[in-house]
Amino acid sequence: MTKSPLAPWTVNSSTTVIKDRWIDLRAEDCTTPAGVSISPYYVLRYPDWAHIVCLDSVDRICVISQYRHGAARTMMELPGGVIEAGEDPLDAAKRELREETGIRGTQWRSCGTYRTNPATHTNSVYVFACRVDSVESTAFDAAEDIRQEFLTLSELRAAIDSGDFGHLLHVGAVCRALNLI
């Protein structure tokens, strides 16, 4: 038996609350198909992101560590970042990997595109996997202070268990890229 899709909400009005280079927050006056009014409903507009699972010749996974102010601590995560307007997601992944780690990848493959938080965020994350081809110098943004290392799968699992590699989007990306799910 095929079920019909759920109907979307009607957006009666949308007001920008704040918009700058870091955040684009809007408040919307919505009505559900059942006629229930939800106002305000906040929506965060972000650009899409690319995350990279990069393996070396002995299958260790490249991770970066950087301070994350929202968590008030240094976190391990995958290389990656914002896909610039008009940029191809794979090109963005290659650029981000080079900028943050100096790595030029080879054997690139797409591991899927996923919504970051579909309840309130508008963006998607593109997950890619690759192998290390060569290593050059990094090109950090002015505000970035990044450390890089390669972890075995066992070391990465321990970092996940301890919360050091605690960004769920990145945990999911690793699982998807390594076909663990």
C-alpha positions in Angstrom: 0.0 0.0 0.0 1.5 3.3 -1.1 0.9 6.2 1.3 0.4 9.7 -0.1 3.1 12.2 0.8 2.5 14.6 3.7 1.5 18.0 2.6 3.9 20.9 3.3 3.2 23.9 5.5 2.0 27.1 4.0 4.4 30.1 4.6 2.2 33.1 5.2 5.1 35.5 5.7 8.8 35.4 6.3 10.9 38.1 8.0 14.7 38.2 8.2 15.7 38.5 11.8 19.4 38.8 11.2 21.6 38.3 8.2 25.4 38.8 8.1 28.4 36.7 6.9 27.8 34.1 9.7 24.1 33.7 10.0 20.9 34.1 8.0 17.9 33.7 10.4 14.4 34.2 9.4 11.1 34.0 11.3 8.2 32.5 9.4 4.5 32.6 10.1 3.3 29.1 9.0 0.1 27.1 8.8 0.0 23.3 8.8 -2.3 21.4 6.5 -4.5 20.8 9.5 -4.9 24.6 9.9 -2.6 25.0 13.0 -0.7 28.3 13.1 3.0 28.1 14.0 4.5 31.5 14.4 7.2 32.3 14.7 9.0 29.3 13.2 12.7 30.0 12.9 14.7 28.8 9.9 18.5 29.1 9.5 19.8 29.4 6.0 23.3 28.2 5.5 25.4 27.4 2.4 25.9 23.7 1.7 29.0 21.9 3.1 31.4 19.3 2.0 33.0 16.7 4.3 35.9 14.5 3.3 36.9 11.0 4.5 40.5 10.8 3.3 42.4 7.6 3.8 46.2 7.1 3.6 47.9 4.1 2.1 47.4 2.0 5.2 43.7 3.0 5.6 44.2 5.5 8.4 41.6 8.3 8.4 42.7 12.0 8.2 41.1 14.0 11.0 41.6 17.6 11.9 41.4 19.2 15.3 40.3 22.8 15.9 38.6 24.8 18.6 34.8 24.9 18.3 33.4 27.8 20.2 29.8 26.5 20.4 31.1 23.4 22.3 33.8 25.5 24.1 36.5 22.9 23.4 38.8 21.5 20.8 37.1 18.9 18.6 38.3 16.3 16.1 36.4 16.3 12.9 36.8 15.6 9.2 38.3 18.1 6.8 35.7 20.1 5.0 33.7 23.3 4.9 31.5 25.6 3.0 30.7 25.1 -0.7 31.0 28.6 -2.2 28.2 30.0 -4.3 28.3 28.4 -7.8 31.1 26.0 -6.8 30.8 22.3 -7.7 30.6 20.2 -4.4 33.5 17.9 -5.5 35.6 20.9 -6.4 34.8 22.4 -2.9 35.8 19.1 -1.2 39.1 19.1 -3.1 39.7 22.7 -2.2 38.8 22.3 1.5 41.0 19.2 1.8 44.0 21.1 0.3 43.4 24.2 2.4 43.0 22.4 5.7 45.5 19.6 5.3 47.7 20.2 2.3 46.5 16.9 0.9 45.7 16.4 -2.8 43.4 13.5 -3.0 42.9 10.8 -5.7 40.2 8.1 -6.3 37.4 10.5 -5.3 33.9 9.1 -4.9 30.7 10.5 -3.7 29.2 9.0 -0.6 25.9 10.8 -0.7 24.2 14.1 0.1 22.4 14.6 3.4 20.4 17.2 5.1 22.2 18.8 8.1 19.1 19.4 10.3 16.0 19.4 8.1 13.8 20.8 10.9 15.4 24.2 10.9 18.4 24.3 8.5 18.2 24.8 4.7 21.5 23.3 3.8 22.9 19.9 2.8 26.2 18.2 3.4 28.0 16.4 0.5 30.2 13.5 1.7 33.2 12.4 -0.3 35.9 9.8 0.2 39.3 9.8 -1.3 42.9 8.6 -0.9 46.0 10.6 -0.3 47.8 11.4 -3.5 50.3 14.0 -2.3 50.8 16.5 0.6 51.6 20.2 0.1 51.4 23.2 2.4 48.1 24.2 4.0 46.2 27.4 3.3 44.2 28.2 6.5 41.7 31.0 6.6 42.9 33.8 9.0 40.7 32.6 11.9 41.7 28.9 11.5 44.1 27.1 13.7 44.0 23.5 12.6 46.0 20.4 13.5 45.9 17.3 11.4 46.6 13.6 12.1 45.8 10.2 10.8 43.9 7.7 13.0 43.4 4.0 12.6 39.7 2.9 12.7 40.2 1.7 16.3 41.7 5.1 17.3 38.8 6.9 15.6 36.3 4.7 17.4 37.9 5.5 20.7 37.8 9.3 19.9 34.1 8.9 19.0 33.4 7.0 22.3 35.3 9.7 24.3 33.5 12.6 22.6 36.7 14.0 21.1 35.3 13.2 17.6 31.8 14.2 18.6 30.2 16.0 15.7 27.4 13.7 14.6 27.4 14.8 11.0 31.1 13.7 10.8 30.5 10.4 12.6 27.7 9.7 10.1 29.9 10.7 7.2 32.7 8.3 8.3 30.1 5.5 8.7 28.7 6.1 5.3 32.0 6.4 3.5 33.4 3.3 5.1 30.2 1.4 4.5 29.7 0.8 8.2 26.0 1.6 7.8 
